[in-house]
Amino acid sequence: MEAKKAAILNEIPRLRRYARSLLRDRDAADDLVQDCLERALLRLDNWQTGETPRKWLFTIMHHLFIDGLRRTSRRGEAAMLPLDAGEVSSVPAEQAENMASREIIDALQAIGPDRRAALVMVAIEGFSYAEAATILGVPAGTLMSRIARGREDLRALLEGSARRRAIRIVEK
Amino acid sequence: MTGRDFSEHDIHMALDGELPAEERAAYEAWLELNPEMKARSQRYAADRDALRQAVAHVADEPVPARLTRMVLGEMPKRQAGLRSRWWLAAAAAVLFMVGGAGGYLAGARGTGLEAPEDQLAEEAIAAHVIYAAEQRHAVEVPASDKDHMQSWLSKRVGIKLVAPDLATDGFELVGGRLLPAGANSAAMLLYEDQKGNRISVFVTAEAVKKSRGSYAQSDDGPRAVYWLDEGYGCAIVGSLPRERLNEVAKSAYRQLLAGMTT
């Protein structure tokens, strides 16, 4: 039991990095990690010992992420929450991030959650296509098309913002 | 095995370390012969490096005590009301991108990469995701003030807007609000049925080409059914079963069109 917990503790830095890519806001990302850990501890038996808990934990977190996004489109849940959407959106940008980093993370938030998760899982977290497809619960072909579309979306968004910046400079 | 045809597909495979080692040399040679593909591969590689760089510091940050304590079982059970507000921040980030200072999706207009109907549908879905989940602040003008709402939104959006009557489909008007849509304004009308399902009707005066269809960002998210024509675009968004959404959307569209021309 203690060995299992130690192995889970080891994965927290990676889980936090993945959550931050998905959500950008630090507190929100850590809330997602906390929900993930809470669920993992309730289901410790589901983890096959002998292998690293990484894929198992990422799978749990992905389900929570998708369930949470689905919840936003249902009525009423927001009423239970202590904050209004307007208050959350004004969370200040992290100071440690430089401008280019912020820009690409902002752009990442603007692409669809399915494509975002697939791209981050492979391009940042370094999972293989086979591993990522298992974690996300989709066929390999679907995963690959999400990655390709995700990269195209990201590029288009970055080119759009670069163009706007150029226009702003011209206007001055 | 060499000599096979490569495609853009292989750029992703190569970047993600999924291209078989024995194909690597042939792939590199193909890139040299296709400068456009080579440039694309380099842009994608730069984006990947920038992404990694942007979040690299997170893995080195000290782990917040609340997470460690959660694993060690030293955490008191959280109250239901306190947990999981993270997804609200995710929803707010979408709004920020679409309408706020970021304006990324709005900024993607005109890159030629995104069809205008996708833009309209994405804006309509983002607005729906945010406001349909709101209990107290879903609309700016309630249905009880319908006449005022219609004349105000018509003036701001620039088309004569008559709120469709969707009672035969089981939906009652909750109210409406004004939203940004690219460089223009959009009206959002929110409806609700007796079970609490909500749909929204999103209308802008900005559209140049004729188009109709439906759009969803993900399989399990809300779907938009849209119509565009010269001078207006409208999208009906909801998480209803597809058939039912189509039916309600058609009824709403027919009435909007009739309202515009009377």
HADDOCK unambig.tbl for C-alpha pairs under 7 A between the chains (distance, minus, plus):
assign (segid A and resid 5 and name CA) (segid B and resid 71 and name CA) 6.45 0.50 0.50
assign (segid A and resid 9 and name CA) (segid B and resid 68 and name CA) 6.82 0.50 0.50
assign (segid A and resid 9 and name CA) (segid B and resid 71 and name CA) 6.98 0.50 0.50
assign (segid A and resid 13 and name CA) (segid B and resid 59 and name CA) 4.52 0.50 0.50
assign (segid A and resid 13 and name CA) (segid B and resid 63 and name CA) 6.80 0.50 0.50
assign (segid A and resid 14 and name CA) (segid B and resid 59 and name CA) 5.81 0.50 0.50
assign (segid A and resid 16 and name CA) (segid B and resid 58 and name CA) 6.83 0.50 0.50
assign (segid A and resid 16 and name CA) (segid B and resid 59 and name CA) 6.95 0.50 0.50
assign (segid A and resid 17 and name CA) (segid B and resid 55 and name CA) 6.27 0.50 0.50
assign (segid A and resid 17 and name CA) (segid B and resid 58 and name CA) 5.26 0.50 0.50
assign (segid A and resid 17 and name CA) (segid B and resid 59 and name CA) 5.70 0.50 0.50
assign (segid A and resid 21 and name CA) (segid B and resid 55 and name CA) 6.79 0.50 0.50
assign (segid A and resid 23 and name CA) (segid B and resid 90 and name CA) 5.77 0.50 0.50
assign (segid A and resid 28 and name CA) (segid B and resid 85 and name CA) 6.84 0.50 0.50
assign (segid A and resid 28 and name CA) (segid B and resid 86 and name CA) 4.07 0.50 0.50
assign (segid A and resid 28 and name CA) (segid B and resid 89 and name CA) 6.48 0.50 0.50
assign (segid A and resid 29 and name CA) (segid B and resid 86 and name CA) 6.57 0.50 0.50
assign (segid A and resid 31 and name CA) (segid B and resid 84 and name CA) 6.15 0.50 0.50
assign (segid A and resid 31 and name CA) (segid B and resid 86 and name CA) 5.94 0.50 0.50
assign (segid A and resid 32 and name CA) (segid B and resid 84 and name CA) 6.75 0.50 0.50
assign (segid A and resid 32 and name CA) (segid B and resid 86 and name CA) 6.22 0.50 0.50
assign (segid A and resid 34 and name CA) (segid B and resid 67 and name CA) 5.85 0.50 0.50
assign (segid A and resid 37 and name CA) (segid B and resid 70 and name CA) 6.87 0.50 0.50
assign (segid A and resid 37 and name CA) (segid B and resid 71 and name CA) 6.53 0.50 0.50
assign (segid A and resid 38 and name CA) (segid B and resid 70 and name CA) 6.66 0.50 0.50
assign (segid A and resid 68 and name CA) (segid B and resid 87 and name CA) 5.32 0.50 0.50
assign (segid A and resid 69 and name CA) (segid B and resid 87 and name CA) 5.91 0.50 0.50
assign (segid A and resid 70 and name CA) (segid B and resid 221 and name CA) 6.25 0.50 0.50
assign (segid A and resid 72 and name CA) (segid B and resid 88 and name CA) 6.85 0.50 0.50
assign (segid A and resid 72 and name CA) (segid B and resid 91 and name CA) 6.82 0.50 0.50
assign (segid A and resid 72 and name CA) (segid B and resid 129 and name CA) 6.02 0.50 0.50
assign (segid A and resid 72 and name CA) (segid B and resid 133 and name CA) 5.97 0.50 0.50
assign (segid A and resid 73 and name CA) (segid B and resid 129 and name CA) 4.95 0.50 0.50
assign (segid A and resid 73 and name CA) (segid B and resid 132 and name CA) 6.79 0.50 0.50
assign (segid A and resid 73 and name CA) (segid B and resid 133 and name CA) 5.98 0.50 0.50
assign (segid A and resid 73 and name CA) (segid B and resid 222 and name CA) 6.91 0.50 0.50
assign (segid A and resid 74 and name CA) (segid B and resid 133 and name CA) 5.92 0.50 0.50
assign (segid A and resid 75 and name CA) (segid B and resid 132 and name CA) 6.30 0.50 0.50
assign (segid A and resid 75 and name CA) (segid B and resid 133 and name CA) 4.65 0.50 0.50
assign (segid A and resid 75 and name CA) (segid B and resid 196 and name CA) 6.79 0.50 0.50
assign (segid A and resid 75 and name CA) (segid B and resid 197 and name CA) 6.86 0.50 0.50
assign (segid A and resid 76 and name CA) (segid B and resid 133 and name CA) 5.97 0.50 0.50
assign (segid A and resid 76 and name CA) (segid B and resid 134 and name CA) 6.87 0.50 0.50
assign (segid A and resid 76 and name CA) (segid B and resid 135 and name CA) 6.00 0.50 0.50
assign (segid A and resid 77 and name CA) (segid B and resid 133 and name CA) 6.87 0.50 0.50
assign (segid A and resid 78 and name CA) (segid B and resid 133 and name CA) 5.89 0.50 0.50
assign (segid A and resid 78 and name CA) (segid B and resid 134 and name CA) 5.91 0.50 0.50
assign (segid A and resid 78 and name CA) (segid B and resid 135 and name CA) 6.91 0.50 0.50
assign (segid A and resid 79 and name CA) (segid B and resid 134 and name CA) 6.95 0.50 0.50
assign (segid A and resid 79 and name CA) (segid B and resid 135 and name CA) 5.83 0.50 0.50
assign (segid A and resid 80 and name CA) (segid B and resid 81 and name CA) 5.90 0.50 0.50
assign (segid A and resid 81 and name CA) (segid B and resid 81 and name CA) 6.03 0.50 0.50
assign (segid A and resid 81 and name CA) (segid B and resid 85 and name CA) 6.71 0.50 0.50
assign (segid A and resid 85 and name CA) (segid B and resid 88 and name CA) 6.46 0.50 0.50
assign (segid A and resid 85 and name CA) (segid B and resid 89 and name CA) 6.97 0.50 0.50
assign (segid A and resid 85 and name CA) (segid B and resid 92 and name CA) 5.64 0.50 0.50
assign (segid A and resid 88 and name CA) (segid B and resid 89 and name CA) 5.68 0.50 0.50
assign (segid A and resid 88 and name CA) (segid B and resid 92 and name CA) 6.79 0.50 0.50
assign (segid A and resid 89 and name CA) (segid B and resid 89 and name CA) 6.55 0.50 0.50
assign (segid A and resid 89 and name CA) (segid B and resid 92 and name CA) 5.32 0.50 0.50
assign (segid A and resid 89 and name CA) (segid B and resid 93 and name CA) 6.26 0.50 0.50
assign (segid A and resid 89 and name CA) (segid B and resid 96 and name CA) 6.82 0.50 0.50
assign (segid A and resid 101 and name CA) (segid B and resid 50 and name CA) 6.76 0.50 0.50
assign (segid A and resid 101 and name CA) (segid B and resid 54 and name CA) 4.63 0.50 0.50
assign (segid A and resid 104 and name CA) (segid B and resid 51 and name CA) 6.60 0.50 0.50
assign (segid A and resid 107 and name CA) (segid B and resid 104 and name CA) 6.72 0.50 0.50
assign (segid A and resid 109 and name CA) (segid B and resid 93 and name CA) 6.92 0.50 0.50
assign (segid A and resid 110 and name CA) (segid B and resid 94 and name CA) 6.19 0.50 0.50
assign (segid A and resid 110 and name CA) (segid B and resid 97 and name CA) 6.12 0.50 0.50
assign (segid A and resid 110 and name CA) (segid B and resid 104 and name CA) 6.93 0.50 0.50
assign (segid A and resid 110 and name CA) (segid B and resid 105 and name CA) 6.87 0.50 0.50
assign (segid A and resid 112 and name CA) (segid B and resid 217 and name CA) 5.88 0.50 0.50
assign (segid A and resid 114 and name CA) (segid B and resid 218 and name CA) 6.58 0.50 0.50
assign (segid A and resid 122 and name CA) (segid B and resid 16 and name CA) 6.79 0.50 0.50
assign (segid A and resid 123 and name CA) (segid B and resid 16 and name CA) 6.59 0.50 0.50
assign (segid A and resid 123 and name CA) (segid B and resid 48 and name CA) 6.20 0.50 0.50
assign (segid A and resid 124 and name CA) (segid B and resid 51 and name CA) 6.91 0.50 0.50
assign (segid A and resid 124 and name CA) (segid B and resid 52 and name CA) 5.37 0.50 0.50
assign (segid A and resid 148 and name CA) (segid B and resid 12 and name CA) 6.68 0.50 0.50
assign (segid A and resid 151 and name CA) (segid B and resid 44 and name CA) 7.00 0.50 0.50
assign (segid A and resid 156 and name CA) (segid B and resid 108 and name CA) 6.42 0.50 0.50
assign (segid A and resid 156 and name CA) (segid B and resid 111 and name CA) 6.96 0.50 0.50
assign (segid A and resid 156 and name CA) (segid B and resid 113 and name CA) 6.94 0.50 0.50
assign (segid A and resid 157 and name CA) (segid B and resid 104 and name CA) 6.16 0.50 0.50
assign (segid A and resid 157 and name CA) (segid B and resid 108 and name CA) 5.50 0.50 0.50
assign (segid A and resid 160 and name CA) (segid B and resid 107 and name CA) 5.33 0.50 0.50
assign (segid A and resid 160 and name CA) (segid B and resid 108 and name CA) 5.00 0.50 0.50
assign (segid A and resid 160 and name CA) (segid B and resid 111 and name CA) 6.38 0.50 0.50
assign (segid A and resid 161 and name CA) (segid B and resid 104 and name CA) 6.82 0.50 0.50
assign (segid A and resid 161 and name CA) (segid B and resid 107 and name CA) 6.26 0.50 0.50
